[in-house]
Amino acid sequence: MRYILSILEMEYLSINAFCKLSGIGRSHFYKLNRGENRPRIETIKYLALTLAKLDNQHWKIHAQKIRDEFNLKNA
């Protein structure tokens, strides 16, 4: 989640605003951030699509970086 948090910081966007944009619940986001939950494929896609809206970079690039951070294979 450091990757997502760094982009939010660069874009001056709060976690609450990001969660509203992505459709991910704040509590789920915080659990992911603390390592209590591991993201499903759908969650990674929602997060990546939302990041793509912020910086006009293709969402698959974001998805790969999120998967790498969580060390997920074939996600």
Biotite code that builds the C-alpha atoms (Angstrom):
import biotite.structure as struc

atoms = struc.array([
    struc.Atom([0.000, 0.000, 0.000], chain_id="A", res_id=1, res_name="MET", atom_name="CA", element="C"),
    struc.Atom([3.030, 2.242, 0.165], chain_id="A", res_id=2, res_name="ARG", atom_name="CA", element="C"),
    struc.Atom([2.748, 2.541, -3.620], chain_id="A", res_id=3, res_name="TYR", atom_name="CA", element="C"),
    struc.Atom([-0.849, 3.772, -3.437], chain_id="A", res_id=4, res_name="ILE", atom_name="CA", element="C"),
    struc.Atom([-0.133, 6.077, -0.516], chain_id="A", res_id=5, res_name="LEU", atom_name="CA", element="C"),
    struc.Atom([2.780, 7.656, -2.391], chain_id="A", res_id=6, res_name="SER", atom_name="CA", element="C"),
    struc.Atom([0.561, 8.425, -5.381], chain_id="A", res_id=7, res_name="ILE", atom_name="CA", element="C"),
    struc.Atom([-2.135, 9.847, -3.130], chain_id="A", res_id=8, res_name="LEU", atom_name="CA", element="C"),
    struc.Atom([0.452, 12.099, -1.536], chain_id="A", res_id=9, res_name="GLU", atom_name="CA", element="C"),
    struc.Atom([1.693, 13.286, -4.942], chain_id="A", res_id=10, res_name="MET", atom_name="CA", element="C"),
    struc.Atom([-1.879, 13.964, -6.066], chain_id="A", res_id=11, res_name="GLU", atom_name="CA", element="C"),
    struc.Atom([-2.853, 15.646, -2.760], chain_id="A", res_id=12, res_name="TYR", atom_name="CA", element="C"),
    struc.Atom([-5.743, 13.227, -2.351], chain_id="A", res_id=13, res_name="LEU", atom_name="CA", element="C"),
    struc.Atom([-6.963, 11.885, 0.976], chain_id="A", res_id=14, res_name="SER", atom_name="CA", element="C"),
    struc.Atom([-7.505, 8.222, 1.672], chain_id="A", res_id=15, res_name="ILE", atom_name="CA", element="C"),
    struc.Atom([-11.196, 8.925, 2.234], chain_id="A", res_id=16, res_name="ASN", atom_name="CA", element="C"),
    struc.Atom([-11.535, 10.560, -1.185], chain_id="A", res_id=17, res_name="ALA", atom_name="CA", element="C"),
    struc.Atom([-9.615, 7.730, -2.829], chain_id="A", res_id=18, res_name="PHE", atom_name="CA", element="C"),
    struc.Atom([-11.863, 5.146, -1.175], chain_id="A", res_id=19, res_name="CYS", atom_name="CA", element="C"),
    struc.Atom([-14.957, 6.960, -2.446], chain_id="A", res_id=20, res_name="LYS", atom_name="CA", element="C"),
    struc.Atom([-13.531, 7.066, -5.971], chain_id="A", res_id=21, res_name="LEU", atom_name="CA", element="C"),
    struc.Atom([-12.534, 3.409, -5.948], chain_id="A", res_id=22, res_name="SER", atom_name="CA", element="C"),
    struc.Atom([-15.598, 2.007, -4.201], chain_id="A", res_id=23, res_name="GLY", atom_name="CA", element="C"),
    struc.Atom([-13.369, 0.285, -1.646], chain_id="A", res_id=24, res_name="ILE", atom_name="CA", element="C"),
    struc.Atom([-14.495, 0.678, 1.943], chain_id="A", res_id=25, res_name="GLY", atom_name="CA", element="C"),
    struc.Atom([-12.202, 2.693, 4.207], chain_id="A", res_id=26, res_name="ARG", atom_name="CA", element="C"),
    struc.Atom([-12.005, -0.085, 6.771], chain_id="A", res_id=27, res_name="SER", atom_name="CA", element="C"),
    struc.Atom([-10.993, -2.563, 4.073], chain_id="A", res_id=28, res_name="HIS", atom_name="CA", element="C"),
    struc.Atom([-8.380, -0.126, 2.754], chain_id="A", res_id=29, res_name="PHE", atom_name="CA", element="C"),
    struc.Atom([-6.914, 0.298, 6.232], chain_id="A", res_id=30, res_name="TYR", atom_name="CA", element="C"),
    struc.Atom([-6.863, -3.474, 6.782], chain_id="A", res_id=31, res_name="LYS", atom_name="CA", element="C"),
    struc.Atom([-4.978, -3.874, 3.509], chain_id="A", res_id=32, res_name="LEU", atom_name="CA", element="C"),
    struc.Atom([-2.599, -1.139, 4.595], chain_id="A", res_id=33, res_name="ASN", atom_name="CA", element="C"),
    struc.Atom([-1.937, -2.843, 7.948], chain_id="A", res_id=34, res_name="ARG", atom_name="CA", element="C"),
    struc.Atom([-1.479, -6.220, 6.258], chain_id="A", res_id=35, res_name="GLY", atom_name="CA", element="C"),
    struc.Atom([-4.509, -7.759, 7.920], chain_id="A", res_id=36, res_name="GLU", atom_name="CA", element="C"),
    struc.Atom([-6.096, -8.603, 4.549], chain_id="A", res_id=37, res_name="ASN", atom_name="CA", element="C"),
    struc.Atom([-4.675, -9.607, 1.201], chain_id="A", res_id=38, res_name="ARG", atom_name="CA", element="C"),
    struc.Atom([-6.360, -8.069, -1.843], chain_id="A", res_id=39, res_name="PRO", atom_name="CA", element="C"),
    struc.Atom([-8.353, -10.162, -4.280], chain_id="A", res_id=40, res_name="ARG", atom_name="CA", element="C"),
    struc.Atom([-7.910, -9.733, -8.013], chain_id="A", res_id=41, res_name="ILE", atom_name="CA", element="C"),
    struc.Atom([-11.027, -7.562, -8.194], chain_id="A", res_id=42, res_name="GLU", atom_name="CA", element="C"),
    struc.Atom([-9.751, -5.306, -5.427], chain_id="A", res_id=43, res_name="THR", atom_name="CA", element="C"),
    struc.Atom([-6.423, -4.819, -7.180], chain_id="A", res_id=44, res_name="ILE", atom_name="CA", element="C"),
    struc.Atom([-8.272, -3.923, -10.377], chain_id="A", res_id=45, res_name="LYS", atom_name="CA", element="C"),
    struc.Atom([-10.493, -1.361, -8.599], chain_id="A", res_id=46, res_name="TYR", atom_name="CA", element="C"),
    struc.Atom([-7.470, 0.215, -6.935], chain_id="A", res_id=47, res_name="LEU", atom_name="CA", element="C"),
    struc.Atom([-5.486, 0.272, -10.184], chain_id="A", res_id=48, res_name="ALA", atom_name="CA", element="C"),
    struc.Atom([-8.366, 1.715, -12.213], chain_id="A", res_id=49, res_name="LEU", atom_name="CA", element="C"),
    struc.Atom([-8.801, 4.487, -9.672], chain_id="A", res_id=50, res_name="THR", atom_name="CA", element="C"),
    struc.Atom([-5.081, 5.296, -9.737], chain_id="A", res_id=51, res_name="LEU", atom_name="CA", element="C"),
    struc.Atom([-5.237, 5.395, -13.543], chain_id="A", res_id=52, res_name="ALA", atom_name="CA", element="C"),
    struc.Atom([-7.963, 8.054, -13.318], chain_id="A", res_id=53, res_name="LYS", atom_name="CA", element="C"),
    struc.Atom([-5.663, 10.175, -11.166], chain_id="A", res_id=54, res_name="LEU", atom_name="CA", element="C"),
    struc.Atom([-2.512, 10.133, -13.271], chain_id="A", res_id=55, res_name="ASP", atom_name="CA", element="C"),
    struc.Atom([-3.547, 8.976, -16.770], chain_id="A", res_id=56, res_name="ASN", atom_name="CA", element="C"),
    struc.Atom([-1.224, 5.975, -16.620], chain_id="A", res_id=57, res_name="GLN", atom_name="CA", element="C"),
    struc.Atom([-2.565, 2.621, -17.787], chain_id="A", res_id=58, res_name="HIS", atom_name="CA", element="C"),
    struc.Atom([-4.231, 0.743, -14.934], chain_id="A", res_id=59, res_name="TRP", atom_name="CA", element="C"),
    struc.Atom([-2.332, -2.489, -15.650], chain_id="A", res_id=60, res_name="LYS", atom_name="CA", element="C"),
    struc.Atom([0.923, -0.768, -14.695], chain_id="A", res_id=61, res_name="ILE", atom_name="CA", element="C"),
    struc.Atom([-0.584, 0.144, -11.342], chain_id="A", res_id=62, res_name="HIS", atom_name="CA", element="C"),
    struc.Atom([-2.018, -3.356, -10.896], chain_id="A", res_id=63, res_name="ALA", atom_name="CA", element="C"),
    struc.Atom([1.405, -4.912, -11.444], chain_id="A", res_id=64, res_name="GLN", atom_name="CA", element="C"),
    struc.Atom([3.008, -2.634, -8.865], chain_id="A", res_id=65, res_name="LYS", atom_name="CA", element="C"),
    struc.Atom([0.265, -3.387, -6.331], chain_id="A", res_id=66, res_name="ILE", atom_name="CA", element="C"),
    struc.Atom([0.623, -7.148, -6.939], chain_id="A", res_id=67, res_name="ARG", atom_name="CA", element="C"),
    struc.Atom([4.386, -6.865, -6.566], chain_id="A", res_id=68, res_name="ASP", atom_name="CA", element="C"),
    struc.Atom([4.001, -5.055, -3.261], chain_id="A", res_id=69, res_name="GLU", atom_name="CA", element="C"),
    struc.Atom([1.769, -7.812, -1.900], chain_id="A", res_id=70, res_name="PHE", atom_name="CA", element="C"),
    struc.Atom([3.928, -10.496, -3.540], chain_id="A", res_id=71, res_name="ASN", atom_name="CA", element="C"),
    struc.Atom([0.886, -11.983, -5.243], chain_id="A", res_id=72, res_name="LEU", atom_name="CA", element="C"),
    struc.Atom([1.258, -14.380, -8.125], chain_id="A", res_id=73, res_name="LYS", atom_name="CA", element="C"),
    struc.Atom([-1.197, -14.625, -10.995], chain_id="A", res_id=74, res_name="ASN", atom_name="CA", element="C"),
    struc.Atom([-3.442, -12.008, -9.454], chain_id="A", res_id=75, res_name="ALA", atom_name="CA", element="C"),
])
